[in-house]
Amino acid sequence: MSNLISLNPQRRSEAEQFLNSRIAHPGFRAALLNINRIHATKGFSARGMMFVGDTGVGKTTILKCYRDIYCTENQLETKPKRGKYPIVLTRLNSNSGSRSFLRNLCQKLGVKPPSKETVNDLETRAITLLKKREVELVMVDEFHHLASRDGRKNLDSVGDLLKNLMDLAQVPFVLVGTLKALTVLDGHPELQRRFAASTRLDNLNLSTDEEADKFSKILSACQRNCAVPSVTLSSPAMLERFLLASRGRIGTITNIIETAINFCDMTVGITMDDLAEAFDFCRSEPRYPKCNPFSAPIRVVKTELGRAK
């Protein structure tokens, strides 16, 4: 029976190398600059920014990149156990309220609060830690969870909490999530005033020649970062195939290519058959698209995209 499965399943080193490479969204530089502008408000009248985009578009990658660049260039640790903790990257869970958010923030800053500590005491502790650890910027990922039915019951308390943390610790916040995150501010005018700035990452698309060129550059970067031979990834037809396969999400594109690296015959490299198999393995929506973009004729792909002539 051992011939049916690998007895030592491992991801190929070439796939790990590809995953460790950085594929930058066309809005990468602008997003970094805008985070930097919000970062600059630390210490006096701290401001906030909404940073939104579809799942898999590259938001978390940009957050980590900003933190890594800032800390490396300033010779600071990204997650120091003690002393200055310049940038905190945390996230909301689907049921996050003030208590869980504050406990998570305190733990990020090196202190595990007593389980029975009140919300008011947790808030005081968090403000003290933000000042003591000299935090300059807090980035909160998955903020769109507050837009869910369960999350909205926590909206007022978390909104008031963020306002207090910004005012009393004078630390700017970047709130990150899907487009639903923008609706969170609708019922909270105090947060709207503090988070007047926003940055949006759109999915890759082929709506104009300029957008098609951006898409092509992303796939060309993927090809350069691929340590195995491959069919050309950035041809006009492949742009359409990858668009249908990914809805323009960079994360989905890299997942397909990384999976193809693991599936392919290393003596041959990545073929269209490998991409088709990788797509079937990675797809999260069984009924979309109707065809496999890498095995279907290009006219079928165009038709499903609504680009048939």
Disulfide bonds with the S-S distance in Angstrom:
none
